[in-house]
């Protein structure tokens, strides 16, 4: 399937942390024809591709949850009090359109700048959503705990770029789908589990529990990373269009990292690198210490405007990451290292 279409399908769904169960049907739609699909109690969706020739098992993970908000209270004037779910960028929220629960439209309230001279940003305790409805009607349609997501239109930009919310980490999920399509054609020599994990944005529980259940021989995590743009440190970012960002960190397997780098070089994909002195801030940190320990690697899609309504990635980077992972699996990872 066309990569842009995969992204559009994935990003159109809600699925904030803790509400990922609705994503199961989407994974079935994309991979159900050639993978065995199951959903865990955590909301994590696993698509398995098995080989009869090898017991070696590689887990490929990308978190499928997105950031959002949740309704905590409805005040006497019918405004919704909300709490962030995940690290949503509060600075970007005022005036944004949102969808509440099963489709109620709303707008995040903002003070006119003529009356508010404080430009430090929105205090999370003061976030309010206005649906425009009378208080009693709001209370009929909206319940405490309902999810609130940023309303965002899927936009194709110049130079093969896509802008929309939820690319963190539906872009990583698209990498897994494209990789699975490639492996379907080549018949992988080992068992592969594509894990679309839940709750990364809140506590990484989906990937940890999936890794414990699967107990793979190794794992590679696909996420989004900081893209180079004005104000972003060069040593913590990768260029959009570079083909992906490969992480180097103590928590990761050096053998896996070196293998990913080697494949990228052989494919003439000029990946950038992110070097950390401890953890990676991805699901790999939890997977690596699950059970007796699971060797991990990380490759990321460079993304601009992270955790906002207009996240932006390159389609080419998604496809390049998929090629690297496909080659990695076809070589059975680090089994023979």
C-alpha positions as CSV (number, residue, x, y, z in Angstrom):
1,X,0.0,0.0,0.0
2,X,1.1,3.5,-0.7
3,X,3.0,4.9,2.3
4,X,1.0,8.2,2.4
5,X,-2.2,6.2,2.5
6,X,-0.9,4.1,5.4
7,X,-0.1,7.2,7.3
8,X,-3.5,8.8,6.6
9,X,-5.3,5.7,7.8
10,X,-3.2,5.5,11.0
11,X,-3.3,9.2,11.8
12,X,-7.1,9.4,11.4
13,X,-7.7,7.3,14.4
14,X,-7.9,8.5,18.0
15,X,-6.2,5.9,20.3
16,X,-4.7,8.1,23.0
17,X,-2.8,6.4,25.8
18,X,-5.1,4.0,27.6
19,X,-7.6,4.0,24.8
20,X,-5.7,2.1,22.1
21,X,-8.1,-0.9,21.7
22,X,-9.8,0.9,18.8
23,X,-6.5,0.5,16.9
24,X,-6.8,-3.2,16.7
25,X,-9.1,-3.1,13.6
26,X,-6.7,-0.8,11.9
27,X,-3.8,-3.1,12.3
28,X,-6.0,-6.0,11.0
29,X,-6.9,-3.9,8.0
30,X,-3.3,-3.2,7.2
31,X,-1.7,-6.5,8.0
32,X,-4.4,-9.1,8.6
33,X,-4.1,-10.7,5.2
34,X,-0.6,-12.1,5.9
35,X,0.0,-11.8,9.7
36,X,-1.7,-13.4,12.7
37,X,-3.1,-10.5,14.8
38,X,-3.9,-10.5,18.5
39,X,-4.6,-7.8,21.0
40,X,-3.3,-7.8,24.6
41,X,-5.3,-6.6,27.6
42,X,-3.1,-3.5,27.7
43,X,-4.3,-2.5,24.2
44,X,-1.1,-3.5,22.5
45,X,-1.6,-5.1,19.1
46,X,0.8,-7.8,17.9
47,X,1.1,-9.0,14.3
48,X,3.1,-12.1,13.9
49,X,4.9,-13.5,10.9
50,X,6.4,-16.9,11.5
51,X,9.0,-19.0,9.7
52,X,9.0,-22.8,9.9
53,X,12.7,-22.9,9.4
54,X,13.9,-20.9,12.4
55,X,13.1,-20.5,16.1
56,X,15.0,-17.2,16.3
57,X,12.6,-14.4,17.2
58,X,12.9,-10.7,16.5
59,X,10.5,-8.2,17.9
60,X,9.9,-4.9,16.1
61,X,8.2,-2.3,18.2
62,X,6.5,1.1,17.5
63,X,4.1,2.6,20.0
64,X,0.6,3.2,18.6
65,X,-0.8,5.5,21.2
66,X,-0.9,9.3,20.7
67,X,-0.9,12.2,23.1
68,X,-4.2,14.0,23.9
69,X,-6.3,15.3,26.8
70,X,-8.9,13.8,29.1
71,X,-12.0,15.4,30.6
72,X,-11.6,15.8,34.4
73,X,-14.6,18.0,35.2
74,X,-17.5,20.0,33.7
75,X,-17.9,23.4,35.4
76,X,-21.1,25.3,36.1
77,X,-20.8,27.2,32.8
78,X,-20.4,24.0,30.7
79,X,-16.7,24.4,30.1
80,X,-14.6,21.2,30.1
81,X,-11.7,21.0,32.5
82,X,-9.0,18.7,31.0
83,X,-5.7,17.1,31.9
84,X,-3.0,16.3,29.4
85,X,-2.4,12.6,28.6
86,X,1.2,12.4,27.7
87,X,3.6,15.3,27.0
88,X,1.4,17.5,24.9
89,X,3.0,20.9,24.1
90,X,0.9,23.3,26.2
91,X,2.3,26.3,24.3
92,X,0.5,25.1,21.1
93,X,-3.0,24.6,22.6
94,X,-4.8,27.9,22.9
95,X,-7.4,28.4,20.1
96,X,-7.0,24.9,18.8
97,X,-10.0,22.8,17.6
98,X,-10.5,19.5,19.3
99,X,-12.8,16.4,19.2
100,X,-14.3,15.3,22.5
101,X,-15.5,11.7,23.2
102,X,-17.5,10.3,20.3
103,X,-17.3,13.4,18.1
104,X,-18.4,16.5,20.0
105,X,-16.5,19.5,18.6
106,X,-14.8,22.0,20.8
107,X,-12.2,24.7,21.0
108,X,-9.5,25.2,23.6
109,X,-10.2,28.6,25.2
110,X,-7.7,31.4,24.9
111,X,-7.5,34.8,26.5
112,X,-7.4,37.8,24.0
113,X,-3.9,39.1,24.0
114,X,-5.3,42.6,24.6
115,X,-6.3,41.5,28.1
116,X,-3.5,39.1,29.0
117,X,0.0,40.4,28.9
118,X,1.5,37.1,30.2
119,X,3.0,35.3,27.2
120,X,4.7,32.5,29.2
121,X,2.2,29.9,27.9
122,X,-0.9,28.1,29.1
123,X,-1.0,26.8,32.7
124,X,-2.2,23.1,32.6
125,X,-4.6,23.8,35.5
126,X,-6.3,26.5,33.4
127,X,-7.0,24.6,30.2
128,X,-10.7,24.8,29.3
129,X,-12.6,23.4,26.3
130,X,-15.7,25.3,24.9
131,X,-18.2,23.2,23.0
132,X,-20.6,26.0,22.6
133,X,-23.4,23.9,24.1
134,X,-25.6,24.7,27.2
135,X,-24.3,23.2,30.4
136,X,-27.0,20.6,30.7
137,X,-26.5,19.4,27.1
138,X,-22.8,19.2,27.7
139,X,-23.3,17.0,30.7
140,X,-25.6,14.7,28.6
141,X,-23.0,14.3,25.9
142,X,-19.7,14.4,27.7
143,X,-18.5,12.2,30.6
144,X,-15.6,12.5,32.9
145,X,-12.7,10.5,31.4
146,X,-13.7,11.1,27.8
147,X,-10.7,11.6,25.5
148,X,-9.9,14.9,23.8
149,X,-7.8,15.0,20.7
150,X,-6.5,17.8,18.5
151,X,-8.4,18.1,15.3
152,X,-5.9,18.0,12.5
153,X,-6.2,17.7,8.7
154,X,-3.8,15.4,6.9
155,X,-1.7,17.6,4.7
156,X,0.7,16.8,1.9
157,X,3.5,19.4,1.8
158,X,6.2,20.0,-0.8
159,X,9.3,17.8,-1.0
160,X,7.4,14.6,0.1
161,X,6.5,15.9,3.6
162,X,3.4,15.1,5.6
163,X,2.0,17.4,8.3
164,X,-0.7,16.1,10.8
165,X,-1.1,15.3,14.5
166,X,-0.3,11.8,15.8
167,X,2.7,11.2,13.6
168,X,4.3,10.5,17.0
169,X,4.3,7.6,16.6
170,X,2.0,6.6,13.8
171,X,5.0,7.3,11.6
172,X,6.9,4.5,13.4
173,X,3.8,2.3,13.0
174,X,3.9,3.0,9.2
175,X,7.5,1.9,9.2
176,X,6.5,-1.5,10.7
177,X,3.6,-1.9,8.1
178,X,6.0,-1.1,5.2
179,X,8.6,-3.5,6.6
180,X,6.0,-6.2,7.0
181,X,5.0,-5.7,3.4
182,X,8.6,-6.1,2.2
183,X,9.1,-9.2,4.3
184,X,5.9,-10.7,3.0
185,X,7.5,-10.7,-0.5
186,X,10.9,-12.1,0.7
187,X,9.7,-14.7,3.3
188,X,11.7,-13.9,6.5
189,X,14.0,-16.7,7.7
190,X,13.0,-16.2,11.4
191,X,9.9,-15.4,13.5
192,X,9.0,-11.7,13.5
193,X,6.6,-10.0,15.9
194,X,5.4,-6.5,14.9
195,X,4.4,-4.9,18.2
196,X,2.1,-1.8,18.1
197,X,2.5,-1.0,21.7
198,X,0.2,1.0,24.0
199,X,0.8,3.7,26.6
200,X,4.3,4.7,25.6
201,X,3.4,8.4,26.1
202,X,2.5,7.7,29.7
203,X,4.4,4.8,31.2
204,X,5.7,2.5,28.5
205,X,3.7,-0.4,29.9
206,X,2.6,-1.8,26.5
207,X,6.0,-2.5,25.2
208,X,7.2,-3.9,28.6
209,X,4.3,-6.3,28.9
210,X,4.5,-7.4,25.3
211,X,8.3,-8.1,25.6
212,X,7.6,-10.1,28.7
213,X,5.0,-12.2,27.0
214,X,7.0,-12.7,23.7
215,X,10.5,-13.0,25.3
216,X,12.2,-12.4,21.9
217,X,15.8,-13.0,21.2
218,X,16.2,-9.3,20.4
219,X,14.2,-6.2,19.6
220,X,14.4,-3.0,17.5
221,X,12.3,0.0,18.5
222,X,11.0,2.5,15.9
223,X,10.0,5.9,17.2
224,X,10.2,9.5,16.0
225,X,13.2,11.7,16.9
226,X,13.9,15.4,17.0
227,X,14.4,16.8,13.5
228,X,16.9,19.6,12.8
229,X,15.2,23.0,12.8
230,X,15.8,26.4,14.3
231,X,16.6,26.2,18.0
232,X,17.0,22.4,18.1
233,X,20.5,21.3,19.2
234,X,22.4,19.6,16.3
235,X,23.7,16.9,18.5
236,X,20.2,15.9,19.6
237,X,18.5,15.9,16.1
238,X,18.6,14.5,12.6
239,X,17.9,16.1,9.3
240,X,14.5,15.4,7.7
241,X,15.3,13.3,4.6
242,X,18.4,11.7,6.1
243,X,16.8,8.3,6.1
244,X,16.4,7.9,9.8
245,X,18.2,8.5,13.1
246,X,20.1,5.6,14.7
247,X,20.5,5.7,18.5
248,X,23.7,5.0,20.3
249,X,23.4,4.5,24.1
250,X,24.6,2.3,26.9
251,X,21.2,0.7,27.4
252,X,21.3,-0.5,23.7
253,X,23.1,-3.5,22.2
254,X,26.2,-2.3,20.4
255,X,25.9,-5.3,18.1
256,X,22.4,-4.3,17.0
257,X,23.4,-0.7,16.6
258,X,26.5,-1.6,14.6
259,X,24.4,-3.9,12.4
260,X,21.8,-1.1,11.7
261,X,24.6,1.3,10.8
262,X,26.2,-1.3,8.5
263,X,22.9,-1.9,6.6
264,X,22.3,1.8,6.2
265,X,25.8,2.3,4.8
266,X,25.4,-0.7,2.4
267,X,22.1,0.8,1.2
268,X,23.7,4.3,0.8
269,X,21.2,5.7,3.4
270,X,22.9,8.6,5.1
271,X,21.4,8.1,8.6
272,X,22.1,10.6,11.3
273,X,22.8,9.6,14.9
274,X,21.6,10.4,18.4
275,X,24.1,9.6,21.2
276,X,22.8,9.3,24.7
277,X,24.8,8.7,27.9
278,X,22.1,6.6,29.5
279,X,18.6,5.8,28.3
280,X,17.0,6.7,25.0
281,X,13.6,8.0,26.1
282,X,11.9,5.2,24.0
283,X,10.4,1.9,24.7
284,X,13.8,0.3,24.3
285,X,14.7,1.4,27.9
286,X,12.0,-0.8,29.3
287,X,12.3,-3.7,26.8
288,X,16.1,-4.0,27.4
289,X,15.5,-4.8,31.1
290,X,12.5,-7.1,30.7
291,X,12.8,-10.6,32.0
292,X,16.5,-11.6,31.9
293,X,17.2,-8.7,29.5
294,X,16.6,-8.3,25.8
295,X,19.2,-6.8,23.4
296,X,17.7,-3.7,21.8
297,X,18.3,-1.2,19.1
298,X,16.5,2.1,18.1
299,X,15.9,3.8,14.8
300,X,13.8,6.9,14.5
301,X,12.0,9.0,11.9
302,X,13.0,12.7,12.2
303,X,10.0,14.8,13.1
304,X,9.4,18.5,13.3
305,X,6.9,20.2,15.7
306,X,6.7,17.1,18.0
307,X,3.6,16.8,20.2
308,X,1.7,19.5,18.4
309,X,-1.2,19.7,15.9
310,X,1.2,19.9,12.9
311,X,3.9,17.3,13.4
312,X,5.9,16.9,10.2
313,X,7.9,14.0,8.7
314,X,9.3,12.8,5.3
315,X,7.7,9.9,3.6
316,X,11.1,9.0,2.3
317,X,12.5,8.6,5.8
318,X,9.7,6.2,6.7
319,X,10.4,4.1,3.6
320,X,14.2,4.1,4.2
321,X,13.7,3.0,7.9
322,X,11.5,0.1,6.6
323,X,14.2,-0.9,4.1
324,X,16.8,-1.0,6.9
325,X,14.6,-3.1,9.2
326,X,13.7,-5.5,6.3
327,X,17.3,-6.1,5.6
328,X,18.0,-6.5,9.3
329,X,15.4,-9.2,9.7
330,X,16.4,-11.0,6.5
331,X,19.9,-11.3,7.9
332,X,18.4,-12.6,11.2
333,X,19.6,-9.6,13.2
334,X,22.6,-10.4,15.4
335,X,22.0,-14.1,15.5
336,X,25.3,-14.9,13.8
337,X,27.3,-12.1,15.4
